[in-house]
Amino acid sequence: MKLLGVETATSWQSVAILEDERVLARYDQAASGAHGTLLLPAIDQLLMQTGLRLTDLDGLACSIGPGSFTGIRVGVATCLGLRAAIDLPLALVPTLEAMAWNERATALPICPVLTSRRGEVYWAIFRWTNGGQLDRVLAEHVGAPRALAQSLTENTLVFGEGWSSMESEIRAALSASVAIAVGPEDAAKPSAVNVALLGMQRLQRGEIAGDQVAPLYVQRAEAELKYEQSGGASPVARRQERVAKKVAERLARGSRGTGRTVRTRKSHGS
């Protein structure tokens, strides 16, 4: 299975193309506030690097948050636009779960942490089972560092930009009986490779995103509420339409933006 993974839930953008578990190409970059202009060119770059067409792909996987409202909506809407244009199955992967996938060699509970707004953080807790499955011990939460600390009831592996920026506050509120192991720095950034790997598992289980796709904000974004209250189209829907139109125009021209012929793809029936 060839699959495009997209991770835009933080200021760090990551895209990757995998064939089964083999990484064919990946591109990671700082993208704070610029996902809307950087994502499609990054995908084009991977297609050029691998010599693949969009219609050579078997599916899409996208991180759905929690994280940056702007980043999440750009990633989700772009994947929805690609799905609409070339009829690919889409898998949605929670960002913190994809981060936990970085730490496959620990027996400790795993707590990835991302920064939120107003001095708050996002977190969830996972644990690897003896059978090699990643179980969610605590669902995604958002709150003050003290609330995170109070949710840690045993020795835990913690990492992520939220931990780096709020370490002193979290440690100050920890129970004396809880010890923290800090994950490596390279695990702190969400990766499209992990999003793609988890996405493949979901697609193989038949967990294909339907027509109603909602990013995992945990807390409602103010911008999204304003759009809904005004009766206007949401930013996700508007970007989805733009991406679908752009890809459709490429297909109509018989190119994928690199001068190669695009083959028509049969519907996957989902």
N, C-alpha and C positions, 0 to 999 in steps of 0.2 A: 504494500500500500504506500503510495506517494502522498504526502500530506504537508500542507503549509500551516505552520504554527505562527500565531501573532500574539505578542505580549506588549500591551501599551498601558497598563494600569498604573504605572509610576512614571517618574521623569526619565526612566531608562527604557528605551524602546528596543525590542528584540524580535527578530523574525528568523525563521528557519524552515528549510525544506528537508524532510526526512523520507527515506524509503525503508519501511519497517522500522528497525531501531538504528539504522545507519544515517548519520547526518550527511546530507549531500552538500548543503551550504547553509551558512548562518551569517547574520549581520546584526551587530549590537551597537547602539550609539546613544549618547545623551540626547534627549529630545524634549526637554522641559518646555511645555507650552507650544511645541512645534510638531506634534504628532500629525496634525492635519496636512502639513506640507511634506513631511518626511516619509510617511508610511508607504504610499504607493510607489515612490521611487525606490525604496528599499526592496519592495517585493519585485519590482522590475529588475533590479540588480541581481537578485538571487536567480530569477528565471534566466537571465543572460548567462550567469556563471555556470548554471547546470545544463543549459541548452534545452530546457523544458519549456513547453507552452502551458498556459493556464489549464487548457483542456487535457493536458497529460496528468494532471493531479487527480487523485481519487477522493480527496476530502479536504476540509478546512478545520482548524481548531483555534479557538480564540479565548484568551483570558477575559473573564467577565467581572473581575474585581473581588473584593473591594479595592479602592485606590482612588486615583485622580478621576474626577468626573469627566473632565475633558478627554483625558487619555482613553478611558474606558469607552466613551461614546464613539470616539474615532475608530478604535479597533473593532468594536462590535459592528458599527455601521458599515465599515469597509468590508468586513467579511460577509455581512448580509447583502451588500451590493454585489460582491463576487458571486455569492450563491445565486442571486437572482439572475445574473447575466449568464452563468455557465452551468447552472443546475448541479452544484456539488453539495453533498451532505456536510452539515456543520455540527461540530461538537463544541460545547461550552465548558470551560474549565475554570474553577475558582482559583484566583491568584495565589492565595495563601496555601492551598493544596499543592499547586505546582511548585511553590517555594519549598514546601516540606519534602517534596520528592528529591531535592538536592541531598538530603541527609538520609541515605539508605543504610548506613552502617552502624547506626546507634540503636541501643535498646531503650534509651531514655524517651520520655515524651518530647515531642518537637513543637516549639512555639515560634513560628515566624511572625514578625511584627513589622507593620508599615506605619508611616506617619499619616495622620488625618489632619483635621482642621482644629484650630484653637487649642493647641497643646494636647491633643488627644491622639490615640493610636488605634489601629486595627490589629486584631490578633485572633488566632484560633489555635487549638491544640490537637496534635495528631500523634499516633503511635503505630509503629510497625508490628504486625502480628507475626507469630511463628511461621505462618504460612506465606509470609511475604506480601501481605496486603496492608495498605495504609488506611487505618481506621481514624475517623474523626472523633476525638474525645470531647472536644468543646467546639461548638459552631462559631462562625465568625461573629466577633463582637467589636464594638467601638466604644471608647471611653478614656478616662484619665489613666495615667500610668499606675496610679494606686489601684484602680479596678483590675488592671491586668495582673498586678502583683498578687492581689487577693485571689485570683483564679488559679494561681500556681500552688498546688497543694503537695507537690513532691519534687524531687530533683528533676530539672528540666533543661533541655538544650534550647537556647534562645538565640535568635539572630535576625537580621534585617535592619533597614534604615531606621525604623521606629525604635529598635533597641539601641542603636548607635546614638541617636539623638536624645533619648530619654533614659539612658542607663541609670544615671544617678537617682532620678525620681523613682524608677521601678525598684531599684535595690533598696532604697530607703523604706519602701512600704512592704518589702518581703517578710514573710515569717522567718524567724531565726532557724527553723527546722528545714528550710528549703535552700538547696544549693543550686547555683546557676552554672551551667556549662555554656560557653559562648561559641557559637558556630563559626566556621572560617569565613573570612571576608568575601571570598568568591561565591559563597552561598547567599549573600545578602541581596543580590540583584535577581529579580525574576527572569526566567529564561524561556524563550520560545521553544527550545528543545524539549523541556519538560512539559510545556503546554501541548506540544505535538504528540509526545509519548502518551500522555494521559488522554488526549483526544482520540488517539487510535484505539485505546482500550474502550472508550465510550462508544465509538462507532461500531466496533466489533461486537459490542453488547446490544447494539441497536438503539443506543441513546442518542438519537439525532434531534437537533433543535427543531422545534416546530415553528409555526407562523408567529406565535407570541414569544418574543425574545426580550427579556428584561435584564439589564446589567445588575450585578450584585453590589449595590451601593452600600448596604447595611443602614446608612442614614440617608434620607432623601436629600439630594443636592438642591440647593436653592435655585440654581439656574433652571433645572428641570421643572421644579414647581412653578416658577414664573411662566414658563412656556405653556404648561398645562392650564394655568389659571387664565392666561390670555387667550386661550382657544387656538393658539397657533400650533403648527406641526413641530414635533419634538426635534431637537438637533440630531438625534440618532436617525430618525426617519428621513430627514432632509439629506444627510450625508449618504445614507443608503441609496437614495434615489440618484444622487450625483455619481457615485461609484458605479452603480449598475448602468447608467447611461454612458459613462466613459468606456466601460468594458464592452458594452454592446456596440459602440461606435468602432472600437478596435476590431471586433469580430466582423462587422460589416465591411470594413476596409480590407479584411483578409490578413490582418497582422496582429501581433501582440505587442507592438511597440518596438520590435527589433528587426522588422523586415521579414520575419518568418511567416509561413502560411499557417493559419489556425484551422485545425480540424474540428468539425462539428461533433459535439459530445452527445451521446444518448442520455436520456433522463435516467436518474438512479431510482426513480419511482417513489421517492419519499416526499 
